[in-house]
Amino acid sequence: MVIQQFKEQQSLANALQLAEEIWGEYEISEHWTQGEFHHDVVIAIPDQYLIISTNCNGGVKDVLLLEEKPSQQELWHWRCPDNPEFQGSPIHVVEHIKTEAWHDPCDVLVPDARSELKPEFRKRQKGGGWEMK
């Protein structure tokens, strides 16, 4: 498993450095947030896509290797298939690793999910989680 090497990466910066060491070149294709505390950085590498999921401080939670670039909806439908707000085609995950910082990403989507934003300054995202109004 090529992405097994990412299991020990503690930060996005270190994970990106490792991607460069493994593949030589990469392009940051997307940066998606879901709620305040979950980020997905989609990296185009030769003939595949790497998704590095981090917390709000850039700590790596998990890494996925895919053959095709998913939409944000497809990725979250794969993560939380019971959430009716996420829809899309099934994605084919080639490899997936979780780090020590991993926790169930569906937990940040529940109606009473933790927020650092005061209620009057936040709105619910599609699928769950909070974002600035």
Residue frames as qw, qx, qy, qz and C-alpha x, y, z in Angstrom:
[[0.000, 0.888, 0.460, 0.000, 0.00, 0.00, 0.00],
 [0.454, 0.420, -0.009, 0.786, 1.64, 3.17, -1.18],
 [0.210, -0.719, -0.026, -0.663, -0.36, 5.47, 1.08],
 [0.793, -0.460, -0.355, 0.183, 0.50, 3.50, 4.21],
 [0.546, 0.117, -0.188, 0.808, 3.47, 5.89, 4.42],
 [0.131, -0.557, -0.097, -0.814, 1.03, 8.73, 5.18],
 [0.661, -0.544, -0.514, -0.048, -0.15, 7.07, 8.40],
 [0.617, -0.385, -0.285, 0.624, 2.62, 8.73, 10.42],
 [0.212, 0.383, 0.135, 0.889, 2.20, 12.20, 8.90],
 [0.188, -0.517, -0.613, 0.567, 0.98, 14.62, 11.53],
 [0.118, 0.655, 0.106, -0.739, 0.42, 17.69, 9.36],
 [0.664, 0.699, 0.246, -0.098, -0.79, 18.64, 5.91],
 [0.160, 0.874, -0.435, -0.145, 2.60, 20.20, 5.16],
 [0.370, -0.415, 0.828, 0.069, 4.38, 16.92, 5.92],
 [0.691, 0.329, 0.638, -0.085, 1.83, 14.96, 3.88],
 [0.528, 0.836, 0.001, -0.150, 2.33, 17.24, 0.88],
 [0.041, -0.751, 0.648, 0.124, 6.08, 16.87, 1.19],
 [0.545, -0.122, 0.829, 0.007, 5.70, 13.09, 1.23],
 [0.685, 0.602, 0.382, -0.149, 3.44, 13.24, -1.86],
 [0.335, 0.873, -0.321, -0.153, 6.17, 15.15, -3.67],
 [0.269, -0.535, 0.799, 0.056, 8.77, 12.57, -2.59],
 [0.630, 0.136, 0.762, -0.066, 6.60, 9.68, -3.83],
 [0.594, 0.636, 0.490, 0.057, 5.17, 11.09, -7.07],
 [0.504, 0.041, 0.242, 0.828, 7.57, 13.92, -7.86],
 [0.105, -0.113, -0.149, -0.977, 4.82, 16.32, -8.79],
 [0.018, -0.547, -0.823, 0.149, 1.28, 17.02, -7.76],
 [0.077, -0.335, -0.191, -0.919, -1.36, 19.70, -8.14],
 [0.138, 0.302, 0.693, -0.640, -3.81, 20.83, -5.49],
 [0.037, -0.328, -0.734, -0.594, -7.08, 20.41, -7.32],
 [0.425, -0.657, -0.378, -0.494, -9.67, 21.26, -4.65],
 [0.147, 0.061, -0.686, 0.710, -10.01, 22.34, -1.04],
 [0.488, -0.497, -0.499, -0.515, -13.39, 21.54, 0.51],
 [0.082, -0.177, 0.680, -0.707, -14.66, 22.15, 4.02],
 [0.538, -0.439, -0.627, -0.353, -17.55, 20.44, 5.74],
 [0.599, -0.747, -0.270, 0.098, -18.39, 22.11, 8.99],
 [0.105, -0.956, 0.265, -0.078, -15.79, 24.10, 10.88],
 [0.533, -0.612, 0.584, 0.013, -13.48, 21.24, 11.68],
 [0.784, 0.087, 0.580, 0.205, -13.10, 19.11, 8.53],
 [0.267, 0.752, -0.347, -0.493, -11.05, 19.90, 5.44],
 [0.860, 0.182, 0.438, 0.189, -10.43, 17.79, 2.34],
 [0.057, 0.738, -0.443, -0.506, -7.50, 18.65, 0.11],
 [0.885, 0.356, 0.300, -0.012, -7.78, 16.93, -3.27],
 [0.217, -0.671, 0.557, 0.439, -4.41, 16.33, -4.88],
 [0.847, 0.508, -0.060, -0.146, -3.96, 15.36, -8.53],
 [0.438, -0.536, 0.674, 0.259, -1.04, 12.96, -8.86],
 [0.244, 0.329, -0.735, -0.541, -0.08, 11.06, -12.01],
 [0.446, -0.087, -0.795, -0.401, -3.16, 9.04, -13.10],
 [0.447, -0.471, -0.743, 0.164, -4.82, 9.20, -9.65],
 [0.210, -0.726, 0.013, -0.654, -6.16, 11.47, -6.92],
 [0.447, -0.113, -0.690, 0.557, -5.13, 11.68, -3.32],
 [0.351, -0.750, -0.208, -0.520, -7.53, 13.13, -0.75],
 [0.404, 0.041, -0.613, 0.677, -5.91, 14.28, 2.46],
 [0.417, -0.744, -0.397, -0.338, -8.47, 14.99, 5.18],
 [0.364, 0.166, -0.483, 0.779, -7.44, 17.27, 8.00],
 [0.253, -0.722, -0.560, 0.317, -8.84, 18.91, 11.08],
 [0.107, 0.976, 0.166, 0.091, -9.04, 22.70, 11.34],
 [0.375, -0.825, 0.351, 0.234, -5.39, 22.86, 12.47],
 [0.501, 0.655, -0.529, -0.199, -4.04, 20.95, 9.46],
 [0.402, -0.347, 0.835, -0.145, -3.63, 17.67, 11.35],
 [0.446, 0.171, -0.735, -0.481, -4.03, 14.71, 9.00],
 [0.691, -0.100, 0.464, -0.545, -7.00, 12.46, 9.84],
 [0.789, 0.136, 0.596, 0.063, -7.09, 10.13, 6.86],
 [0.089, 0.526, -0.554, -0.639, -5.84, 9.72, 3.31],
 [0.782, 0.357, 0.480, -0.172, -7.63, 8.19, 0.33],
 [0.120, -0.342, 0.673, 0.645, -6.23, 7.15, -3.02],
 [0.629, 0.515, 0.459, -0.360, -8.72, 7.19, -5.91],
 [0.522, 0.155, 0.612, 0.574, -8.60, 6.52, -9.63],
 [0.099, 0.627, 0.447, 0.631, -11.05, 9.32, -10.45],
 [0.032, 0.096, -0.323, 0.941, -11.71, 12.70, -8.89],
 [0.114, -0.582, -0.804, 0.050, -14.99, 12.63, -6.95],
 [0.140, -0.689, -0.133, -0.699, -17.28, 15.54, -6.26],
 [0.110, -0.306, 0.610, -0.723, -17.55, 16.73, -2.68],
 [0.758, -0.092, 0.101, -0.638, -21.07, 15.23, -2.57],
 [0.876, 0.170, -0.441, -0.095, -19.83, 11.84, -3.79],
 [0.373, 0.339, -0.694, 0.514, -17.02, 11.79, -1.25],
 [0.314, -0.210, 0.528, -0.761, -19.37, 12.58, 1.64],
 [0.857, 0.009, -0.129, -0.500, -21.95, 10.09, 0.36],
 [0.732, 0.218, -0.625, 0.161, -19.20, 7.45, 0.58],
 [0.146, 0.267, -0.659, 0.688, -18.31, 8.57, 4.13],
 [0.306, 0.140, 0.602, -0.724, -21.85, 8.97, 5.43],
 [0.129, -0.135, -0.817, -0.546, -24.13, 6.84, 3.23],
 [0.129, -0.564, -0.796, 0.176, -27.04, 7.20, 5.66],
 [0.009, -0.530, -0.152, 0.834, -27.12, 11.00, 5.26],
 [0.502, 0.605, 0.611, 0.095, -29.84, 11.67, 2.64],
 [0.134, 0.937, -0.012, -0.321, -28.43, 15.11, 1.83],
 [0.141, -0.589, 0.678, 0.416, -25.33, 13.60, 0.19],
 [0.851, 0.386, 0.325, -0.147, -25.84, 12.01, -3.16],
 [0.222, 0.743, -0.540, -0.326, -23.71, 10.95, -6.04],
 [0.852, 0.291, -0.424, -0.098, -22.20, 8.08, -7.91],
 [0.879, -0.443, 0.080, 0.159, -20.29, 5.47, -5.93],
 [0.176, 0.850, -0.497, 0.006, -16.58, 6.14, -5.71],
 [0.953, 0.058, -0.245, 0.167, -13.89, 3.50, -6.00],
 [0.335, -0.855, 0.389, -0.073, -11.35, 3.86, -3.21],
 [0.729, 0.426, -0.518, 0.138, -8.06, 2.20, -4.15],
 [0.564, -0.058, -0.612, 0.552, -6.51, 2.66, -0.70],
 [0.354, -0.786, -0.099, -0.496, -7.56, 4.29, 2.58],
 [0.559, -0.046, -0.605, 0.565, -5.64, 4.85, 5.79],
 [0.393, -0.861, -0.202, -0.253, -6.63, 6.47, 9.07],
 [0.350, 0.448, -0.511, 0.645, -4.19, 8.25, 11.35],
 [0.309, -0.267, -0.721, 0.560, -4.27, 8.59, 15.14],
 [0.120, 0.177, 0.163, -0.963, -6.18, 11.86, 14.65],
 [0.299, -0.203, -0.712, -0.602, -9.06, 10.12, 12.84],
 [0.295, 0.234, 0.711, -0.594, -12.59, 10.23, 14.18],
 [0.331, 0.507, 0.780, 0.159, -15.88, 9.48, 12.46],
 [0.099, 0.036, 0.212, 0.972, -16.41, 12.42, 10.08],
 [0.278, -0.546, -0.650, -0.449, -20.19, 11.97, 10.28],
 [0.428, -0.556, -0.539, 0.465, -20.00, 13.21, 13.89],
 [0.175, -0.249, -0.009, 0.953, -19.29, 16.78, 12.72],
 [0.166, -0.209, -0.572, -0.776, -22.59, 16.77, 10.82],
 [0.232, -0.509, -0.815, 0.152, -25.10, 16.08, 13.57],
 [0.081, -0.831, -0.350, -0.425, -27.62, 18.85, 14.39],
 [0.477, -0.879, 0.022, -0.010, -25.97, 19.66, 17.72],
 [0.810, 0.227, -0.119, 0.527, -22.40, 19.46, 16.39],
 [0.486, -0.598, -0.104, 0.629, -19.85, 21.51, 18.30],
 [0.399, 0.755, 0.211, 0.476, -19.27, 24.99, 16.96],
 [0.453, -0.291, -0.196, 0.819, -17.01, 27.88, 17.81],
 [0.028, -0.289, -0.312, -0.905, -19.36, 30.24, 15.99],
 [0.271, 0.213, 0.538, -0.769, -22.14, 31.96, 17.90],
 [0.403, 0.452, 0.796, -0.013, -25.57, 30.85, 16.64],
 [0.295, 0.854, 0.217, -0.370, -26.33, 34.25, 15.14],
 [0.089, 0.757, -0.494, -0.419, -23.18, 34.07, 12.98],
 [0.198, -0.216, 0.926, 0.236, -23.50, 30.55, 11.60],
 [0.765, 0.237, -0.069, -0.595, -25.63, 28.58, 9.20],
 [0.778, -0.100, 0.620, -0.016, -25.93, 24.87, 8.58],
 [0.120, 0.437, -0.702, -0.550, -24.18, 23.46, 5.53],
 [0.843, 0.157, -0.268, -0.439, -25.89, 21.02, 3.20],
 [0.770, 0.118, -0.613, 0.133, -25.30, 17.62, 4.79],
 [0.693, -0.670, -0.231, 0.133, -24.52, 19.11, 8.20],
 [0.608, -0.131, -0.085, 0.779, -21.88, 21.10, 9.98],
 [0.043, -0.912, -0.259, 0.316, -21.64, 24.83, 10.45],
 [0.528, 0.260, 0.195, 0.785, -20.24, 27.65, 8.35],
 [0.073, -0.330, -0.178, 0.924, -20.22, 31.44, 8.61],
 [0.373, 0.737, 0.523, -0.209, -23.39, 33.22, 7.47]]
